[in-house]
Amino acid sequence: MGGLSFVRTVEQQGEQTNMAHRIGVIGGDGIGPQIVAAAMKAVRATGVEVDEVSFDLGADRYLRDGYVLDDADLERIRGCDAILKGPLGPAIGDARVPGGTVERGIILRLRFELDQYINLRPFSGTSVATGEVLDFVVIRENTEGSYAGEGGFLRKGTPHEVATQGSVNTRMGVERCVRYAFDLAMARPRRHLTLVHKTNVLTFAGDLWQRTFNEVAAEYPDVSTAYNHVDASCIYLVEDPARYDVIVTDNLFGDILTDLAGAVVGGVGFAGTGNLNPSRTGPSMFEPVHGSAHDSVGTDRVNPTAAILAAAMMLEFLGEADAGARIRKAVDDVTATNPVPVTIGDAVAERV
């Protein structure tokens, strides 16, 4: 599993210091604490100095005392260098946590408040459909679109109820995402970038994305480009995923495409993600993309691979490229022998 070249300015690339990295650790719900502990064990095994600050957040905490995320904890998190987060959410079928409590109250609040405007999900492995070796990255705008929270109800609870949910797209938000994607494509051997949207139907938001993409593309003559409608892209990800190098897309489409891409390369249990603040005005957050899997707690089905790979991404983003590469190699070595999933964390830490 190859490493990542994060887009960094010259000023951000300064010399590495010997100071410990302050890591906010959110174990989360279900299997979250177990897989995050395995990931942090791998981090410590690299010898990189870290100062862990734990935060008890998630559905389990909410069910205990009604706590979600207050301003004080948000400020403590803001003071970290990076965040490693486990999956959040109640067990399937548990209706005691109102919808959106965890998602909007914790996950989206952290992304928006910390300006984590890039969601970066790398995919490498063998296509389950074609057998091809794949290596592509999806860049998802992470703070706007349908998840911005614009909308509301009219006459709620009546036969004439109206619900609206808007998609918020700003030139600034779209352009900084598109520029990040072009910079990343420039750093990769294929230098190819595909915009995915639905411009033929979403004629306002899609037009803004397409115009911005075209204008920025003129500044990157060495990057070849393409456009796919999102529905066509779903087909291509299954039938011809090797066509992709870097994909850039909006928040909702990116959320859906990346879960599909995870299935294409073997399952979301092997997919980590970074919610990045490339300007580094706040900490970036790294996490597995799968759910909290309460039904697997305490069983040998618990697979910490995605959390460990998210930790490798975190180290690379913090400038610890060698440590991240060592974790990735250890994951490759361990998963090649097909051990019982729950043993992967210890095996990776031993090999780092």
ABEGO torsion letter per residue (X at the ends): XBBBBBBBBAAAABBBBABBBBBBBBAEBEAAAAAAAAAAAAAAAAGBBBBBBBBBBEAAAAAAAGBBBBAAAAAAAAABABBBBBBBEBBBGBAABBBGAAAAAAAAAAAAAAGBABBBBBBBEBBAAAGBBBBBBBBBBAABEAAAGBEEBBGBGBAABBBBBBBBBBAAAAAAAAAAAAAAAAABAAGBBBBBBBAAABAAAAAAAAAAAAAAAAABAABBBBBBBAAAAAAAAAABAAABABBBBBAAAAAAAAAAAAAAAGEAAABBBBBBBAAGABBBBBBBABBAGAAABGBAABBAAAAAAAAAAAAAAAGBAAAAAAAAAAAAAAAAAGBBAAAAAAAAAAAX
